[in-house]
Amino acid sequence: MPKLVRAAVLTNYLEVTQYLGFNPRDVMAGVGLSRTQLQAPETRIPIDAAVRLLEDSAAASGCQTFGLSMAESRQLSDFGVVSLLLSHQRTLRDALQVVVNYRHLMNDSLAIFIEEAGKMVIIREEVVTETPMPSRQATELAIGVMFRLCSALLGSHWHPYSVNFMHQPPENLHLHRRLFGCNLEFGSEFNGIVCPDISLDTTNPNADPAMARYAQSYLDSLQNHEGASMLFEVRKAIYLLLPMGRATIEQVAQSQGMNVRTLQRRLKDDSCAFNDVINDVRRDLVLRYLDNPNYSLSRIADMLGYSMASSFTRWFINQFGMPPATWRAQRQSSAKPVAGPKEL
């Protein structure tokens, strides 16, 4: 059964296509979605269909910033029933924990990891699909929405140190600069936002503890006990932890709030072993990394957890039947030029 997300993740998709003068009928039909589904926020749609819709729409419309264009007009209320709880959290740290705890009510394909490093905080995000596919637009949408959430809680005076993307920049950065107003880093080792550590504990002046308790009680009554499979949750954790060199079974188990034995047992229930999941994520990430000309092969090897480039090369040949340098060269030679992009 495919993993599903609320159609609300595509809120204002139709409005953006209208603004661009782009008819999305054929693109929507191509991924098996309809206007009726997108106009009903609580409808559940396949994760892969939602991500593919954004990528195909960007290509068909010629708008390289399609996902970010959707993020620019997002409001706190677009988080649905979770928005009431978010708006009354005492700090951004508390709000981010709410996003993690209730992500199944918003966007269960999103993996989030908060890393505190000295005076900096890195909010890492990854959009995880069931099958490997490009997710540039979904990633920019997710990071744009996270930025809008932080701004809504902390005020327009809040500015992060940087917004980071693993992919390459579009030809026109006007929208990125207008929305984020901070340093933009493309070809980065992670997707996410870097901000001062004080941001996490800045008090939200609009927080009302009584309203927060009421909202949490209401949300708990809506909890869907099916939840995401443990296999999918582990995959999301590995996507975030592997480039950090922390995707050990101990670290992943800790991220899921359980011990190693319990994690192994839960994965066995899904007929899978931890090493198989690691390998599956590596196969997806390595193709993403090789598409980025800023990443050397030694850097890619390190990001995938290989201390020696030779070990990485042997693994790649075993998985794909050729050395990574050969794969990259063939990929580059087959790349075709595209039409100039549109910009909102």
N, C-alpha and C positions, 0 to 999 in steps of 0.2 A: 504494500500500500504506500503511495507516495506521501512524503512529508508535506504538510499543509501550513499555510499562513493565512491570516486574515486579509481580506481584500483591501483593508484600510491601509496596508503598506503602500498601496498604489493610489492613495488619496491624491486628488488633483491631476492624475495622469491625463484624463480627458481634457481638462482645462489647458494643460500645456500643449497638447496636440492641436487644440483649436487655435491657441495663440500663434503657433508655428505655421498654421494653415496646412497642417498635415492630416490626412484622413487615415486613421489607424486600423480601419476595418480589416484589411488583408493581413496586417501584422498580428492583430489580435486573433484572427482565425487561424493563423499559422501556428500559434502556441496553444490553441484550444480554449481561449477565453472570450467572453462576450461583454458588451456594455452593461448588460443586466447584472452580471457578477461584480463588475467594478463599481457599480453604483449602490451596492449593498455592502457596507463596510464589514459586517460580521460574517459574510460569506467566506468559507475556507477555500483557498485555491492552492494548487501545487507550487511549492517553492521554486522549482526549476522553471515553471511556466512564467512566474512573475519576473525572475531574473532575466530570462530570455526575452521577454516582452520589452524590457528596458533597453537591452542591447540591440535588438532588432529595430526598435523605434528610433534609436539614435542613428543607426546606419541608414534607415529608410528616409528619415527626415533631414539628414545631413547635419544634425545638431550634436556636436561632440559633448555638450554640457547638458544633455537631456535630464539625467538623474539629478544633477545639482539644481537645475531649473525647478524641479519639483520640490526640492528641499527649501528653496528660498522663500516660498510662501507658506511653509508649514507653521502651524501654531501649536501651542501646548495642548489645546483641545483635541488635536488630531491623534493624540495617544488614546483616545476613546475613554473608557471608564477608568483607566489608570491615571488619566490627567488630573483628577481631583486629588488623588493621593500624592502625585508628584508635586503639585503646586503648593502643598502644605508640609513638605519636608523641611526640616530645620536647616539642613546644609546640602550642598551639592553631593557630598559623600553619601548622605542618606538617600538622595534622589537616585543616584547611580545604582545603589543597592536595590532600590525598588525596581529599576529597569531590569536588573539581573533576575530578581525573584519572580517578576511577572511578565517576563519576555514572551511566554507562550500566549499571553493575551494581546501581544503587540506584533512582534516579529521573531518567531522562534528560529529563523535562519541566522540570526545575528549572534555572533560570539563577542563578548566584551571582557577585557582584562584590564584592571587598574594597577599600574605599576608605579610605585613611589621610589624615586631615585634622587636622594638629597633634597634639594630645593625645588625639584621638578616632579610633575606627575604626568605619566603617559597614559592616555585613555586609548587602548588598542582596540580596534574593531576588525572583524572579518565576517564577510557574508559567505556562509557555507551552504553549498548546494549538494543535492544527492549525487549528481553526476558532474564531472569536471566540465566547466564552461567559463567563458569570459564573464567577468562580473564588475567591470569598470563602472558602469552606470549605477548599479546597485550599491557599490562601495561608496561612490560620491554622494548618493542619496543618503545612505546611512550616516556618513560623517557629517554631512550638512545638517541632518536632523539632530544629531547629537550636539552640534554647535548651537543650533537654535534653542535646544533645551537648556544648555548652560547659560546662554544669554538671557533667556526668559526668567531663570531663577536668580541670576547674579546681576542683571541689569546691562544696559548697552555699554557701560563703561568697561565691562570685562573684555579683555583681549588675551588670547593664549600666546605663547611664544611662537608656536608654529602649528600648521596643519600639514600632515604628512600623507603622501600617497605612494604606493609601490609602483604604480604605472607612470607612464610618461605624460608630460603636460599636453593639453590641447593646443592648437595653433593660436587660439585667442584666450587670454587669461582674464578678460574683463570681468566676467561673472564671479570667478574665484576671488578676485581682489575685492570686488564690491561686497560679497557676502562675508568673507572671513576677515578682511582688514588686518592681516598679519603675515608673517613670513610663510611662504608656501614652499614645501620641499617635495619634489617629485623624484621618482627613482629611489625612494627611501626604502629602508629595510622593514618598514611596517606601515600599516594604514591606521591613522588615528590623529589625536590631538595632544600636543604638549603644552602644559600650562603651569603656572606657579603652584607650589604645594599649598599655599594659603587659600587657593580657590576652593579646595575640597571642603574646607571648614568655615568658609565665609557664611555668616548667618543670613538666612532668607527672611527679610522683614515681613513678608506676607504669610509666613507659616502660622498655622493654627493647630496646635496639638490635638484639640478635640475633634476638629474636622478630619485630621489625619487618621485618628483612631476609627472614626465612623467610616471613612473611605476604605481603610484596610479591612474592617469587618465585612463590608459589602463585597470587596474583591475576593476575600477568602470564601465567601459563600458561592462564588462563581467558579472556584477552582475546578479545573478538569483533571480528574485523577488519572486519565490516560497518560498525559504528559508525552514528552518526546522519548524515543527509545534511548537506552543507555549508550548504544553504539553511536548514535548521532551526536549525543552530548559529548562523548569522548572525542569524536572527530573534531568537533568545534574547539575543544580545549587544546588539542594537538596543533591545530592551525595557528593558534595564538602562541603556544609555548615552544614549538619546534624552532622557529627563528631566534628565539631567545636562549636556546641551548638548555631548556628546562623541561623538555617533553619526556621526562622519565615516568615510569608507571607510578612512582611514589608521588610526584608532583601532580600528575593528572588525577590520581585518586583523591588527593587533598583538595583539588579544585572542585571535585564533585561531592565533597563532604563525607568521604567514606575511607575505609582502609583498603590496602592493596588486595587482600583476600576477597573482600566483598566486590571490588571492581572486577577482579578476574572471574568471579562467579557470575556476575551480571552479564559480562561479555560472553561467557560460555553459554548463557541462556539465549544469546543472539547468534550462537554458532560461530563465534569469532574469538580470536586471541589478540592481545594487545599489540604484538609485533605486526600482525596483519593490518591493523588499523594504522599504525605508524607508516608502514610501507605504502598503503593506499594514499595517505595524505602527502607523503613524499613525492609520489608519482604526479599528483596534481600540482603541488607547489613548484617542482623542478621545471615543468613546462612553462609556468608563469614566469619564473626567474630567468629562464633562458631567452624568453621574449624581450627581456629588458636589457638593452645594450650596455647599460651602466654597470651591470653585474659581471665581474670576472668569474671564470670557472672556479677559482679558489674561494672566492667570496660565496658563491652558490654552495659549494661543498660545505663550507663552515655553517651556513644558514640551515643546511639540512642535517647537521649533526655529525659531519665527517671531519675528523681532525686531519686526514691526509687526502689530498686530491686524487691520488691513485685509487683509494678505496671507493671514493665517489664515482670515478670513471668505471670501475669494475661493476658497481651496482647499476649504473646507468646502462651499460652494455647488456647486462643481464635482463633489464626491464624492457629496453627499447631496441636492442639489436644493433646498436651503433654507438660510438663515442659521443659524448655531449657536444664536442666541438663540431663534429660532422652534422649532428642534428641541427645545431644553431646555424651553420653555414647553409644547409639546405633550406631552412626556414627563411632565412634572409634573402636567398636568391629567388624564392617563389613569391615573395611579398609583391603586391601590386599597388600602384599609386591609386589614391582615392580622390574623389571630388572635394573641393574646398568646403569646409564646415560652415554651417549656419550658427549664429550666436544670438541668444536672447538679449 
